[in-house]
Amino acid sequence: MKVAVIGDLFVVNEVLQVAFEEAFKGSGLQFEYVYETFDWPVVPVQKNDEISEFVGDPDRICKIVPDVEIILTHSAPIPRKVIDVAKALKVVGAARGGPVNINWQACTERGIPVLYAPGRNSGAVAEFTVGMMLAQSRNITRCHFSMVTEKRWRGDLYTHDVVGNELGSSVVGLIGGGAIASKVARIVQGFGAKVLIYDPYVPEQKIREMGCQPVDLDTLLKESDFVSLHPRLTKETAGMIGKREISLMKSTAYLINTARGELVQHDALYEALREKRIAGAALDICESEPPPDDSPVYTLENVTVTSHLAGASIQAAEIGARVLAQGIFDYIVKKETPKYCVNPDFVKNLK
């Protein structure tokens, strides 16, 4: 069977191929490989009317896929034109939480399953989220920046009016109760924090079993010292944190976003930060990637900002590749519809 391995600078071709070969070890199948690679994450993701969060040139992919049966990728664009050229294609997958870079509708029309790897970076994002809480509330990034750029000793950050609370004395509010949020909860509980969770799709009993308290959104916003965002981006969640919601937060509270920028109405957030109506924010995701040159994130002192790094770890890359490879093995060898398949109800002609 012929396999196209289309990696990037995070999930590199070697990681994809090693995971694939490990999954098929002992199957007796022989594989021939063709390769392409693109420059994400050095080049920011793109989107169009067909697919989103991709980096790369579909025309380059079209040149290598006419006779491939399997496409392994992470962030490469797989639009309809690629699917149409790949006449022998049997299965395609992205080693990421959602295959938004693949036109799965075009695949469905051909009976081609589209696989993905949900939760592959949940540990990485959870750890990073807690790191952002500490970095912002305890003035770590602010002090570091002053010392390395201005050679300025920041004794003023030790004064009573600017020092932050310890996590062990804080209430952490998690909006969303999925894989990432549950791991954040366990980590901050280790510090001694009380955890509130708002998620209308997670049973209250399950939240209590996590040692957390289920609450409505307004209660979470009013009572939390840290408000951390973890829902999926949907029509319902887009812009869910706006002027009204921010106005409910404590003046000493911090907003943490390691999920999606579109969850927040940034004009309202930046206004609140300028007027110090909340203590600060830590953002791994901004209004766009990268933010425009005139974005307030470049000038506000009470913001810690990073360039969409939360999901970046060696383990996240390897787990995504392994989950994807196992799904392809289940489909090709075990003749099963893969566990993580975006279009299982439409896949036909299992073979």
Backbone hydrogen bonds in HBPLUS format (Angstrom, degrees):
<---DONOR---> <-ACCEPTOR-->    atom                        ^
c    i                          cat <-CA-CA->   ^        H-A-AA   ^      H-
h    n   atom  resd res      DA  || num        DHA   H-A  angle D-A-AA Bond
n    s   type  num  typ     dist DA aas  dist angle  dist       angle   num
A0032-GLU N   A0001-MET O   2.83 MM  31  6.16 154.4  1.89 151.7 156.9     1
A0069-GLU N   A0002-LYS O   2.89 MM  67  5.55 163.5  1.92 142.5 146.5     2
A0070-ILE N   A0002-LYS O   3.29 MM  68  6.62 147.3  2.41 153.2 158.4     3
A0003-VAL N   A0032-GLU O   2.77 MM  29  6.10 163.0  1.80 167.8 173.9     4
A0034-VAL N   A0003-VAL O   2.93 MM  31  6.32 149.5  2.02 158.6 162.1     5
A0004-ALA N   A0070-ILE O   2.83 MM  66  6.22 167.2  1.85 164.5 166.6     6
A0072-LEU N   A0004-ALA O   2.84 MM  68  6.11 172.5  1.85 175.9 177.9     7
A0005-VAL N   A0034-VAL O   2.88 MM  29  6.23 167.7  1.90 165.5 166.7     8
A0036-GLU N   A0005-VAL O   3.07 MM  31  6.47 147.3  2.18 155.2 153.5     9
A0006-ILE N   A0072-LEU O   2.84 MM  66  6.06 170.8  1.85 165.7 168.9    10
A0038-PHE N   A0007-GLY O   3.11 MM  31  6.60 149.5  2.21 137.8 144.3    11
A0008-ASP N   A0011-VAL O   3.06 MM   3  5.55 159.5  2.11 125.1 131.6    12
A0009-LEU N   A0040-TRP O   2.88 MM  31  5.84 151.2  1.97 165.4 169.4    13
A0015-VAL N   A0012-VAL O   3.09 MM   3  5.48 120.2  2.46 106.9 120.3    14
A0016-LEU N   A0012-VAL O   3.23 MM   4  6.61 162.7  2.26 156.4 160.9    15
A0017-GLN N   A0013-ASN O   2.90 MM   4  6.10 167.2  1.92 157.6 161.0    16
A0018-VAL N   A0014-GLU O   2.86 MM   4  5.91 167.0  1.88 152.4 156.5    17
A0019-ALA N   A0015-VAL O   3.16 MM   4  6.19 166.5  2.18 145.9 149.7    18
A0020-PHE N   A0016-LEU O   3.07 MM   4  6.19 155.2  2.13 143.3 150.6    19
A0021-GLU N   A0017-GLN O   2.88 MM   4  6.09 166.4  1.90 157.9 160.4    20
A0022-GLU N   A0018-VAL O   2.97 MM   4  6.10 153.2  2.05 146.8 154.4    21
A0023-ALA N   A0019-ALA O   3.06 MM   4  6.25 154.5  2.12 145.3 151.5    22
A0024-PHE N   A0020-PHE O   3.18 MM   4  6.44 148.8  2.28 145.5 153.4    23
A0025-LYS N   A0022-GLU O   3.34 MM   3  5.16 164.0  2.37  99.7 103.9    24
A0027-SER N   A0024-PHE O   2.97 MM   3  5.35 160.9  2.01 137.8 136.5    25
A0042-VAL N   A0039-ASP O   2.92 MM   3  5.73 115.3  2.35 134.1 145.1    26
A0043-VAL N   A0039-ASP O   2.93 MM   4  5.65 156.6  1.99 132.2 138.1    27
A0046-GLN N   A0054-PHE O   2.73 MM   8  5.29 154.7  1.79 146.5 154.9    28
A0053-GLU N   A0046-GLN O   2.83 MM   7  5.31 104.2  2.41 137.9 157.8    29
A0054-PHE N   A0046-GLN O   3.11 MM   8  5.29 160.2  2.15 137.8 143.4    30
A0048-ASN N   A0051-ILE O   2.90 MM   3  5.70 170.3  1.91 175.6 172.7    31
A0052-SER N   A0100-VAL O   3.00 MM  48  5.55 171.8  2.01 134.7 137.4    32
A0055-VAL N   A0075-SER O   3.06 MM  20  6.08 149.4  2.16 142.6 149.2    33
A0060-ARG N   A0057-ASP O   3.05 MM   3  5.55 132.3  2.28 112.0 123.2    34
A0061-ILE N   A0058-PRO O   3.05 MM   3  5.02 118.0  2.45  93.6 109.3    35
A0062-CYS N   A0058-PRO O   2.84 MM   4  6.15 154.7  1.91 153.3 160.7    36
A0064-ILE N   A0061-ILE O   3.00 MM   3  5.56 149.5  2.09 115.2 123.6    37
A0068-VAL N   A0065-VAL O   3.19 MM   3  5.03 165.2  2.21 106.9 111.4    38
A0090-LYS N   A0069-GLU O   2.73 MM  21  5.07 169.1  1.74 131.1 133.1    39
A0091-VAL N   A0069-GLU O   3.25 MM  22  6.72 149.1  2.35 155.2 163.9    40
A0071-ILE N   A0091-VAL O   3.17 MM  20  6.68 151.1  2.26 145.0 153.7    41
A0093-GLY N   A0071-ILE O   3.04 MM  22  6.36 150.9  2.13 156.1 164.7    42
A0073-THR N   A0093-GLY O   3.08 MM  20  6.31 141.6  2.23 151.1 162.1    43
A0095-ALA N   A0073-THR O   2.87 MM  22  6.34 155.5  1.93 146.7 150.7    44
A0078-ILE N   A0101-ASN O   2.89 MM  23  6.10 162.3  1.92 172.4 167.5    45
A0103-ASN N   A0078-ILE O   2.92 MM  25  6.25 161.3  1.96 160.5 154.6    46
A0082-VAL N   A0079-PRO O   3.13 MM   3  5.58 131.4  2.37 108.5 119.8    47
A0083-ILE N   A0079-PRO O   3.23 MM   4  6.61 162.6  2.26 150.8 155.6    48
A0084-ASP N   A0080-ARG O   2.78 MM   4  5.99 161.0  1.82 160.6 165.4    49
A0085-VAL N   A0081-LYS O   3.24 MM   4  6.32 146.0  2.37 133.5 141.1    50
A0086-ALA N   A0082-VAL O   3.02 MM   4  6.21 150.5  2.10 150.4 158.6    51
A0087-LYS N   A0085-VAL O   2.85 MM   2  5.64 128.9  2.11 112.2  96.4    52
A0089-LEU N   A0086-ALA O   3.20 MM   3  5.43 167.0  2.21 114.0 117.6    53
A0092-VAL N   A0113-PRO O   3.24 MM  21  6.55 169.1  2.25 168.7 171.9    54
A0115-LEU N   A0092-VAL O   2.94 MM  23  6.34 158.7  1.98 145.0 151.3    55
A0094-ALA N   A0115-LEU O   3.01 MM  21  6.32 156.5  2.07 144.4 143.9    56
A0096-ARG N   A0094-ALA O   2.83 MM   2  5.47 139.7  1.99 101.4  90.1    57
A0117-ALA N   A0096-ARG O   2.72 MM  21  5.00 163.8  1.74 153.3 149.3    58
A0100-VAL N   A0098-GLY O   2.85 MM   2  5.58 140.9  2.00  98.9  91.2    59
A0102-ILE N   A0099-PRO O   3.10 MM   3  5.56 160.7  2.14 118.5 120.5    60
A0104-TRP N   A0102-ILE O   2.92 MM   2  5.54 117.6  2.32 111.7  94.4    61
A0107-CYS N   A0103-ASN O   3.26 MM   4  6.65 150.5  2.35 141.2 149.7    62
A0108-THR N   A0104-TRP O   2.83 MM   4  5.99 152.8  1.90 142.8 150.1    63
A0109-GLU N   A0105-GLN O   3.10 MM   4  6.38 152.3  2.18 146.6 152.4    64
A0110-ARG N   A0107-CYS O   2.92 MM   3  5.23 138.8  2.10 104.6 116.8    65
A0112-ILE N   A0107-CYS O   2.92 MM   5  4.92 173.1  1.93 139.8 137.8    66
A0111-GLY N   A0108-THR O   2.92 MM   3  4.83 156.9  1.98 102.6 110.3    67
A0342-VAL N   A0114-VAL O   2.90 MM 228  5.71 160.1  1.94 170.0 172.0    68
A0116-TYR N   A0340-TYR O   3.25 MM 224  5.83 148.0  2.35 142.6 145.2    69
A0120-ARG N   A0117-ALA O   3.39 MM   3  5.85 152.0  2.47 136.5 134.6    70
A0122-SER N   A0119-GLY O   3.20 MM   3  5.03 172.9  2.20 108.6 109.6    71
A0125-VAL N   A0121-ASN O   2.92 MM   4  6.13 168.9  1.93 163.0 165.2    72
A0126-ALA N   A0122-SER O   2.98 MM   4  6.00 157.8  2.03 143.3 149.9    73
A0127-GLU N   A0123-GLY O   3.08 MM   4  6.22 168.7  2.10 150.1 152.6    74
A0128-PHE N   A0124-ALA O   3.04 MM   4  6.17 160.8  2.08 146.7 152.6    75
A0129-THR N   A0125-VAL O   2.84 MM   4  5.96 153.8  1.90 148.3 155.4    76
A0130-VAL N   A0126-ALA O   3.21 MM   4  6.52 161.7  2.25 151.3 154.1    77
A0131-GLY N   A0127-GLU O   2.98 MM   4  6.25 153.5  2.05 144.7 153.1    78
A0132-MET N   A0128-PHE O   2.82 MM   4  6.15 147.9  1.93 150.6 159.0    79
A0133-MET N   A0129-THR O   3.02 MM   4  6.39 150.6  2.11 145.9 154.0    80
A0134-LEU N   A0130-VAL O   3.09 MM   4  6.41 162.5  2.12 152.6 155.6    81
A0135-ALA N   A0131-GLY O   2.83 MM   4  5.98 162.6  1.86 150.0 155.8    82
A0136-GLN N   A0132-MET O   3.03 MM   4  6.03 164.7  2.06 148.4 151.1    83
A0137-SER N   A0133-MET O   3.02 MM   4  5.99 162.8  2.05 148.6 152.8    84
A0138-ARG N   A0134-LEU O   2.94 MM   4  5.51 153.8  2.01 141.1 147.5    85
A0140-ILE N   A0135-ALA O   3.00 MM   5  4.72 125.4  2.31 129.7 142.1    86
A0139-ASN N   A0136-GLN O   3.40 MM   3  5.33 166.8  2.41 103.3 105.8    87
A0143-CYS N   A0139-ASN O   3.01 MM   4  5.95 161.7  2.05 143.0 147.9    88
A0144-HIS N   A0140-ILE O   3.00 MM   4  6.13 164.2  2.03 149.0 154.0    89
A0145-PHE N   A0141-THR O   2.94 MM   4  6.02 168.9  1.96 151.1 154.0    90
A0146-SER N   A0142-ARG O   3.23 MM   4  6.40 164.7  2.25 144.8 148.6    91
A0147-MET N   A0143-CYS O   3.01 MM   4  6.19 159.7  2.05 152.5 158.2    92
A0148-VAL N   A0144-HIS O   2.97 MM   4  6.15 164.4  2.00 160.3 163.4    93
A0149-THR N   A0145-PHE O   2.99 MM   4  5.83 149.2  2.08 147.7 155.1    94
A0150-GLU N   A0146-SER O   2.90 MM   4  5.17 145.2  2.03 127.2 137.2    95
A0152-ARG N   A0146-SER O   3.25 MM   6  5.46 168.5  2.26 120.0 122.1    96
A0151-LYS N   A0147-MET O   3.10 MM   4  4.33 127.0  2.40 105.1 113.3    97
A0157-LEU N   A0154-ARG O   3.14 MM   3  5.62 160.8  2.18 110.0 115.7    98
A0158-TYR N   A0155-GLY O   3.03 MM   3  5.55 160.9  2.07 117.9 121.0    99
A0159-THR N   A0156-ASP O   3.40 MM   3  5.60 167.5  2.42 105.6 108.5   100
A0162-VAL N   A0159-THR O   3.12 MM   3  5.82 163.1  2.15 120.4 125.6   101
A0163-VAL N   A0159-THR O   3.13 MM   4  6.19 138.2  2.31 158.5 170.7   102
A0169-SER N   A0166-GLU O   3.05 MM   3  5.49 157.7  2.10 111.0 117.9   103
A0170-SER N   A0167-LEU O   2.99 MM   3  4.96 163.1  2.02 115.9 115.6   104
A0194-LYS N   A0170-SER O   3.15 MM  24  6.53 159.2  2.20 158.5 161.6   105
A0225-ASP N   A0171-VAL O   2.72 MM  54  5.21 157.8  1.77 140.8 148.5   106
A0226-PHE N   A0171-VAL O   3.23 MM  55  6.64 147.5  2.34 155.5 158.3   107
A0172-VAL N   A0194-LYS O   2.80 MM  22  6.14 165.1  1.82 170.5 172.6   108
A0196-LEU N   A0172-VAL O   2.90 MM  24  6.20 160.2  1.94 148.0 154.1   109
A0173-GLY N   A0226-PHE O   2.72 MM  53  5.92 173.7  1.73 175.0 173.9   110
A0228-SER N   A0173-GLY O   2.82 MM  55  6.13 170.4  1.83 173.9 176.8   111
A0174-LEU N   A0196-LEU O   2.80 MM  22  6.11 169.6  1.81 156.5 157.9   112
A0198-TYR N   A0174-LEU O   3.01 MM  24  6.41 160.1  2.05 157.2 161.2   113
A0175-ILE N   A0228-SER O   2.94 MM  53  6.19 170.8  1.95 165.3 168.1   114
A0230-HIS N   A0175-ILE O   2.73 MM  55  5.61 144.1  1.85 161.8 165.5   115
A0176-GLY N   A0198-TYR O   2.84 MM  22  5.92 154.1  1.90 150.1 158.5   116
A0182-SER N   A0178-GLY O   2.90 MM   4  5.98 159.9  1.94 155.5 161.3   117
A0183-LYS N   A0179-ALA O   3.30 MM   4  6.47 147.6  2.41 137.6 145.0   118
A0183-LYS N   A0180-ILE O   3.07 MM   3  5.28 122.9  2.41 100.6 114.8   119
A0184-VAL N   A0180-ILE O   2.91 MM   4  6.26 155.7  1.97 154.5 162.3   120
A0185-ALA N   A0181-ALA O   2.86 MM   4  6.07 159.8  1.90 151.4 156.9   121
A0186-ARG N   A0182-SER O   3.17 MM   4  6.43 156.8  2.23 139.3 144.1   122
A0187-ILE N   A0183-LYS O   3.06 MM   4  6.30 158.8  2.11 148.2 153.6   123
A0188-VAL N   A0184-VAL O   2.95 MM   4  6.20 175.1  1.96 165.8 165.2   124
A0189-GLN N   A0185-ALA O   2.90 MM   4  5.93 147.9  2.00 147.4 156.9   125
A0190-GLY N   A0186-ARG O   3.15 MM   4  6.32 135.6  2.36 133.8 144.2   126
A0190-GLY N   A0187-ILE O   3.00 MM   3  5.16 129.3  2.26  97.6 111.4   127
A0191-PHE N   A0188-VAL O   3.04 MM   3  5.05 134.2  2.25  94.6 107.1   128
A0192-GLY N   A0188-VAL O   3.19 MM   4  6.50 125.6  2.50 131.5 146.0   129
A0193-ALA N   A0188-VAL O   3.03 MM   5  5.55 161.3  2.07 148.2 142.2   130
A0192-GLY N   A0189-GLN O   2.94 MM   3  4.77 132.9  2.16  91.6 105.9   131
A0213-GLN N   A0195-VAL O   2.97 MM  18  6.37 162.1  2.00 152.5 158.0   132
A0197-ILE N   A0213-GLN O   2.97 MM  16  6.10 158.2  2.02 148.0 148.6   133
A0215-VAL N   A0197-ILE O   3.04 MM  18  6.06 157.3  2.10 148.2 149.8   134
A0202-VAL N   A0199-ASP O   3.20 MM   3  5.61 169.1  2.21 117.0 120.3   135
A0206-LYS N   A0203-PRO O   3.07 MM   3  5.39 122.9  2.41 103.2 116.6   136
A0207-ILE N   A0203-PRO O   3.24 MM   4  6.67 155.0  2.30 149.9 156.7   137
A0208-ARG N   A0204-GLU O   2.96 MM   4  6.28 157.0  2.01 152.0 158.2   138
A0209-GLU N   A0205-GLN O   2.91 MM   4  6.16 149.5  2.00 145.5 154.1   139
A0210-MET N   A0207-ILE O   3.09 MM   3  5.19 140.4  2.25  98.2 109.6   140
A0212-CYS N   A0207-ILE O   3.22 MM   5  5.59 156.1  2.28 151.4 148.1   141
A0211-GLY N   A0208-ARG O   2.85 MM   3  5.10 158.2  1.90 112.2 117.4   142
A0220-LEU N   A0216-ASP O   3.09 MM   4  6.35 161.4  2.13 154.0 159.5   143
A0221-LEU N   A0217-LEU O   2.97 MM   4  6.25 164.6  1.99 158.5 161.9   144
A0222-LYS N   A0218-ASP O   3.00 MM   4  6.18 155.8  2.06 149.9 156.1   145
A0223-GLU N   A0219-THR O   3.02 MM   4  6.09 151.4  2.10 151.9 158.4   146
A0224-SER N   A0220-LEU O   3.07 MM   4  5.78 142.2  2.22 152.6 157.4   147
A0254-TYR N   A0225-ASP O   2.99 MM  29  6.34 147.5  2.09 137.4 145.8   148
A0227-VAL N   A0254-TYR O   2.84 MM  27  6.21 164.9  1.86 167.6 172.7   149
A0256-ILE N   A0227-VAL O   2.78 MM  29  5.99 168.3  1.79 157.1 156.9   150
A0229-LEU N   A0256-ILE O   2.98 MM  27  6.34 159.0  2.03 161.7 166.2   151
A0238-ALA N   A0234-THR O   2.96 MM   4  5.92 141.4  2.11 151.7 158.8   152
A0240-MET N   A0237-THR O   3.03 MM   3  5.10 148.3  2.13 138.4 130.2   153
A0239-GLY N   A0262-GLU O   2.74 MM  23  5.92 152.8  1.82 141.7 151.2   154
A0241-ILE N   A0263-LEU O   3.08 MM  22  6.31 165.5  2.11 163.3 165.3   155
A0265-GLN N   A0241-ILE O   2.87 MM  24  6.08 168.3  1.89 158.3 155.1   156
A0246-ILE N   A0242-GLY O   2.93 MM   4  6.10 168.3  1.94 162.0 165.6   157
A0247-SER N   A0243-LYS O   2.98 MM   4  6.07 148.2  2.08 144.0 152.7   158
A0248-LEU N   A0245-GLU O   3.10 MM   3  5.38 146.9  2.21 103.9 113.4   159
A0249-MET N   A0246-ILE O   3.07 MM   3  5.37 152.1  2.15 108.0 116.3   160
A0253-ALA N   A0250-LYS O   3.18 MM   3  5.05 167.2  2.19 105.6 107.9   161
A0279-ALA N   A0253-ALA O   2.90 MM  26  5.38 130.1  2.15 141.8 155.7   162
A0255-LEU N   A0280-GLY O   3.12 MM  25  6.64 152.5  2.20 141.5 146.2   163
A0282-ALA N   A0255-LEU O   2.86 MM  27  6.35 154.3  1.92 156.9 163.4   164
A0257-ASN N   A0282-ALA O   2.94 MM  25  6.40 162.6  1.97 163.9 168.3   165
A0284-ASP N   A0257-ASN O   2.92 MM  27  6.14 177.2  1.92 163.9 164.9   166
A0263-LEU N   A0260-ARG O   3.21 MM   3  5.83 166.1  2.23 116.1 120.3   167
A0264-VAL N   A0261-GLY O   3.14 MM   3  5.96 167.4  2.16 124.5 127.6   168
A0268-ALA N   A0265-GLN O   3.12 MM   3  5.68 121.9  2.48 111.5 123.7   169
A0269-LEU N   A0265-GLN O   3.15 MM   4  6.47 154.7  2.21 145.7 153.5   170
A0270-TYR N   A0266-HIS O   2.82 MM   4  5.95 174.5  1.82 159.0 159.6   171
A0271-GLU N   A0267-ASP O   3.07 MM   4  6.17 153.7  2.14 141.8 149.1   172
A0272-ALA N   A0268-ALA O   3.08 MM   4  6.27 159.2  2.12 144.7 150.0   173
A0273-LEU N   A0269-LEU O   2.92 MM   4  6.21 151.0  2.01 150.5 159.3   174
A0274-ARG N   A0270-TYR O   2.89 MM   4  6.07 159.4  1.93 148.3 153.5   175
A0275-GLU N   A0271-GLU O   3.04 MM   4  6.20 157.7  2.09 147.8 153.7   176
A0277-ARG N   A0272-ALA O   2.86 MM   5  5.07 158.7  1.90 153.2 156.1   177
A0276-LYS N   A0273-LEU O   3.12 MM   3  4.79 154.0  2.19  95.2 102.8   178
A0281-ALA N   A0302-ASN O   3.09 MM  21  6.65 146.0  2.21 149.1 159.5   179
A0304-THR N   A0281-ALA O   2.93 MM  23  6.40 156.3  1.98 150.3 158.1   180
A0283-LEU N   A0304-THR O   2.77 MM  21  6.24 154.0  1.84 164.7 170.8   181
A0306-THR N   A0283-LEU O   2.99 MM  23  6.44 154.9  2.06 152.3 156.0   182
A0308-HIS N   A0284-ASP O   2.94 MM  24  4.81 135.0  2.15 138.0 148.5   183
A0295-SER N   A0292-PRO O   2.95 MM   3  5.34 160.0  1.99 124.3 123.8   184
A0298-TYR N   A0295-SER O   3.28 MM   3  6.18 167.6  2.30 123.4 125.7   185
A0299-THR N   A0296-PRO O   2.91 MM   3  5.31 160.2  1.95 116.4 122.9   186
A0300-LEU N   A0296-PRO O   2.93 MM   4  5.90 154.8  2.00 173.8 177.7   187
A0312-ALA N   A0309-LEU O   2.95 MM   3  5.41 167.2  1.97 126.1 129.0   188
A0317-ALA N   A0313-SER O   3.27 MM   4  6.62 161.8  2.31 153.6 156.3   189
A0318-GLU N   A0314-ILE O   3.10 MM   4  6.36 164.9  2.12 152.6 156.9   190
A0319-ILE N   A0315-GLN O   2.76 MM   4  5.84 165.8  1.78 157.3 161.4   191
A0320-GLY N   A0316-ALA O   3.07 MM   4  6.09 165.9  2.09 145.1 149.3   192
A0321-ALA N   A0317-ALA O   3.17 MM   4  6.36 160.4  2.21 144.5 149.7   193
A0322-ARG N   A0318-GLU O   2.97 MM   4  6.17 157.6  2.02 148.7 155.0   194
A0323-VAL N   A0319-ILE O   2.88 MM   4  6.08 167.9  1.90 160.6 163.1   195
A0324-LEU N   A0320-GLY O   3.06 MM   4  6.17 164.3  2.09 147.5 152.1   196
A0325-ALA N   A0321-ALA O   2.93 MM   4  6.06 162.8  1.96 146.4 151.7   197
A0326-GLN N   A0322-ARG O   2.90 MM   4  6.07 158.7  1.94 150.9 156.3   198
A0327-GLY N   A0323-VAL O   3.09 MM   4  6.30 154.8  2.15 145.3 151.7   199
A0328-ILE N   A0324-LEU O   3.09 MM   4  6.42 153.6  2.16 150.2 157.1   200
A0329-PHE N   A0325-ALA O   2.95 MM   4  6.22 157.0  2.01 148.8 155.3   201
A0330-ASP N   A0326-GLN O   2.92 MM   4  6.18 160.6  1.96 150.4 155.2   202
A0331-TYR N   A0327-GLY O   3.14 MM   4  6.37 147.5  2.25 140.4 148.6   203
A0332-ILE N   A0328-ILE O   2.85 MM   4  6.02 173.0  1.85 159.9 161.6   204
A0333-VAL N   A0329-PHE O   2.82 MM   4  5.45 155.9  1.87 145.6 153.6   205
A0334-LYS N   A0329-PHE O   3.39 MM   5  6.85 156.1  2.45 143.7 150.1   206
A0336-GLU N   A0330-ASP O   2.91 MM   6  5.47 176.4  1.91 144.2 143.4   207
A0346-PHE N   A0343-ASN O   3.21 MM   3  5.64 155.7  2.27 112.2 119.4   208
